[in-house]
Amino acid sequence: MNNGDILILKNNNLSNTRNRFVAYFDIMGFKSMLRKYSIDEIYGQFKDLLDGIQNKLKTHKLLAYSAFSDLIVVITEDDSDKSFTQLADAALMLMQDTFFHYKWGMSGCIARGEVTYDKERNIFIGQPIVDAYLISEDIDFYGVVIHESAYDDVKKYIVRKKKQYKSSHLDYLFKEERIYFKSGFYSECHLRWFDFDLVKIYNPQKTHELITSNLDEMLNGIHGRARRYIENTKDVINRI
């Protein structure tokens, strides 16, 4: 290894390793979309979605994201309360925007741990990304699960937030209940993105009706196992 290599490896601007929160999202049914629509159509919608994320980051400056095909990864600047709040808001926005604007359902997971972020090359590397990916692959409805690596931090943060402000949307956004996985039906803490309207007001009755109507519309022309994501999502939504 020459001196140039050593300097590159020690350059903090290229490799910034610290504890962060990670949110991993997978657009479900993407293979079917590729068969049904042209790549240009899908690209146009995906580009609009990413433009929306970019606009969100103008006010959420503690987040960075990377996207590839049907995958989106969002990371935080650190593992502070403020960073987590921004990530939670971004996750809510992403789940709702993809569903209402494009009729895309997503599975996702929020994890925490050491992540290296190469800003210049937009490279994310770390165990939390792998953890979030593995959980996301097992999710069997449109939802976002809190990985065990982030569970204690999320619960403690919600308690602190509630004591500080008496009331917080995060207190309603995350709930522990039985949800659907491909490997079974288990109790996990997850993001109830379907309890809020599009301006982040807690309004489950109104929003449930709107989302259920959209889910029923999505069921038209879908048969067999492909229906399970939608049916499972409807079941989770209606259990308050």
SVG drawing of the C-alpha trace seen along z (x, -y; Angstrom):
<svg xmlns="http://www.w3.org/2000/svg" viewBox="-64 -23 68 42">
<polyline fill="none" stroke="black" stroke-width="0.4" points="0.0,0.0 1.5,-3.4 1.2,-6.7 -1.5,-7.9 -3.7,-4.9 -3.2,-5.6 -4.2,-9.3 -7.4,-8.3 -8.4,-5.8 -8.0,-8.5 -9.8,-11.2 -13.0,-11.8 -14.6,-13.5 -14.6,-10.3 -15.4,-7.8 -17.6,-9.0 -18.4,-6.1 -20.7,-6.6 -23.9,-5.2 -27.0,-6.1 -30.6,-5.1 -31.3,-3.4 -34.6,-3.0 -34.8,-0.5 -37.7,-0.4 -38.6,2.2 -41.3,1.4 -43.5,4.6 -44.7,6.1 -42.0,4.4 -41.5,7.4 -45.2,7.3 -45.0,3.6 -42.1,4.2 -44.3,6.7 -47.3,4.4 -45.8,1.0 -42.9,-0.3 -39.6,-1.2 -40.1,-4.8 -43.4,-5.0 -41.9,-3.4 -38.9,-5.6 -41.0,-8.7 -42.9,-7.8 -39.8,-6.8 -38.0,-10.0 -41.0,-12.0 -40.8,-10.1 -37.1,-10.7 -37.6,-14.4 -40.2,-14.5 -37.6,-12.9 -35.0,-15.5 -37.5,-18.3 -38.1,-16.8 -34.4,-16.8 -34.3,-20.5 -36.1,-20.8 -34.8,-17.4 -31.1,-18.2 -30.0,-15.3 -30.9,-12.7 -29.3,-11.2 -30.7,-8.6 -29.7,-6.3 -32.0,-4.5 -31.5,-1.6 -34.2,0.0 -37.0,0.8 -35.0,0.1 -34.6,-3.1 -32.3,-3.5 -32.4,-6.5 -29.8,-7.1 -29.5,-9.7 -26.6,-12.0 -26.3,-10.3 -28.5,-8.5 -29.8,-11.6 -33.4,-12.2 -33.6,-15.0 -32.3,-12.7 -34.8,-10.0 -37.7,-12.4 -36.7,-13.4 -36.4,-9.8 -39.8,-8.9 -41.4,-11.8 -39.6,-10.8 -40.7,-7.2 -44.3,-8.3 -44.1,-10.5 -42.5,-7.8 -45.1,-5.2 -48.0,-7.5 -46.6,-9.2 -45.8,-5.9 -49.3,-4.5 -51.5,-7.4 -49.7,-8.9 -48.5,-5.7 -50.5,-2.8 -47.2,-1.3 -47.1,0.6 -43.7,0.9 -42.2,3.1 -39.5,1.5 -37.5,1.6 -35.8,-0.9 -32.6,0.3 -29.7,-1.3 -25.9,-0.8 -22.6,-1.8 -22.8,-2.9 -20.1,-4.4 -21.3,-7.1 -19.2,-8.2 -20.9,-11.4 -19.0,-12.0 -19.8,-8.6 -23.2,-8.2 -22.1,-4.9 -23.7,-3.4 -22.1,-0.4 -23.0,1.1 -24.7,4.0 -27.9,2.0 -28.5,1.9 -28.2,5.7 -30.5,6.1 -33.1,3.8 -32.9,5.7 -33.5,9.1 -36.5,8.0 -38.0,6.2 -37.7,9.3 -39.8,11.2 -42.6,8.6 -45.9,9.8 -47.9,6.6 -47.4,2.9 -45.5,1.7 -42.3,0.7 -41.0,2.7 -38.6,1.5 -35.6,3.8 -34.4,5.0 -31.3,2.8 -33.4,-0.3 -36.3,0.9 -35.0,-0.4 -33.9,-3.8 -37.3,-4.3 -39.3,-3.4 -37.1,-5.6 -37.2,-8.5 -41.0,-8.4 -41.2,-8.5 -38.8,-11.5 -40.8,-13.3 -44.1,-12.7 -42.7,-14.1 -41.3,-17.1 -44.3,-18.0 -47.2,-16.2 -48.3,-15.0 -46.4,-13.8 -47.4,-12.2 -44.7,-9.7 -46.7,-8.3 -49.3,-7.2 -47.0,-6.5 -45.3,-3.5 -47.2,-0.6 -46.4,2.9 -48.9,5.5 -49.2,8.7 -48.3,8.2 -47.7,10.4 -44.4,11.9 -43.8,14.6 -42.5,16.8 -45.5,16.2 -47.7,13.8 -45.7,12.1 -45.9,9.1 -43.5,6.3 -43.2,2.6 -44.1,1.0 -45.0,-2.3 -48.8,-2.8 -48.4,-5.0 -52.1,-4.5 -53.4,-6.3 -52.4,-9.7 -53.7,-12.0 -51.4,-13.5 -50.5,-16.4 -49.4,-14.3 -52.6,-14.7 -53.7,-11.7 -57.0,-10.8 -57.3,-7.0 -61.0,-6.7 -60.9,-9.1 -57.5,-7.8 -58.5,-4.1 -61.5,-4.6 -59.5,-6.2 -56.7,-3.7 -59.1,-0.7 -60.9,-2.1 -57.6,-2.3 -56.6,1.3 -59.9,2.7 -59.3,1.0 -55.9,2.5 -57.3,6.0 -59.2,5.8 -57.5,8.2 -55.1,9.6 -55.4,13.3 -53.7,15.9 -50.7,15.2 -50.3,11.7 -53.5,10.7 -52.0,11.5 -50.0,8.3 -53.2,6.3 -55.5,8.5 -52.9,8.6 -52.5,4.8 -56.3,4.3 -56.3,6.6 -53.5,4.7 -55.1,1.4 -58.4,2.4 -57.0,3.6 -56.6,0.5"/>
</svg>
